[in-house]
């Protein structure tokens, strides 16, 4: 909002013998706006590059998390089978005693 208000403010004007040189004022203001536009485009490109790098990192971390979840499930299965074997061994040794 402040930029919009700033754009509407009259620029410092150069005086000519007939008063304000409107063409020069407009040329200067357009030059300023073009410069700001180029700066904004550069900043947007930088932010897009950072966002793309962040996206790559998110995909990498998501993949690692999926692998960790799979390993956790595998370990739970193995622990469950080991507990079942221990229970079976205990019940066999209880019957044999």
N, C-alpha and C positions, 0 to 999 in steps of 0.2 A: 504494500500500500504506500509506503514512503517513497519507493522508487517511482510509482505512478505520479505521486505528487511532485516529486523532484523533476520528472520529465515535463510537467506543465509549468514549472517555474521559468520565467524568462532568463535566458543566459545573459552573462555580461556582454554587452554589445559594444561594438566599435562605432564611433561616430564618423559620418562622412559630412562633407559640406552641406548636404541636403538632409541630414539627420541620420537615423540608424540605417546601416547597410544590412537590410534583411537577408539578402542572398548570402552574405558572409556569415551572418548569425546562423542561418539554416545549415549552411555547409559545415560550420564548426560543430553544431549540435548533431548533425547526421554522422559526422566523423566520430564524435564521442560515443554515439549509440552503436555504431559499427564496431568500435573498439570493445565496448562492453559486451556486445553480442559474441565477438570472437573469444573473449575471456570466458564467457558463460559456456560456449561450446567446448572450450578446452577443459573446463572444470567438469562438465557433463561427461566427456570422454574419460577423464581420470576416474570419476565415480563409477562409470560403467565397467572400466577395467577392474577396479577394486571389487565390484559386485560379482563380476565373472570369476575372479580369484576366490572369493568367498563361496560361490556356488560350487566350485571344484572341491574346496575343502569340505563343504557340507556333504557332498556325494561320497568323498573318501571316508569321512567319519561315519556316515550312514552304513557304508559297506562294512567297515570294521565292527560296527555295532551288531550288524546282522550276523557276521561271523562269530562274534562273541556269544550271541544268543544261541546259535547252533551248537557251539561247543558246550555251553551251559546245559542245554537239553541233552546232549550226548552224555555228559558227565552225570546228570541226574539218572539217566537210564542205566548207566554202568553201576552207579551206587545202588540203585534199586535192585539190580540183578545180584550184586555182591551181598546185599542184605538178605536177599532171598536164599542165596547159597549158604550164608552163615546160619540162617534159621533152619535150613534143611539139614546142615551138618549137626547143629545142636539137637535137632529132633532125632536124628539117626543115633547120635551118641547117647541121647537120653533113653532111647529104646534098647540100645545094646548094653547099657549098664546094668 
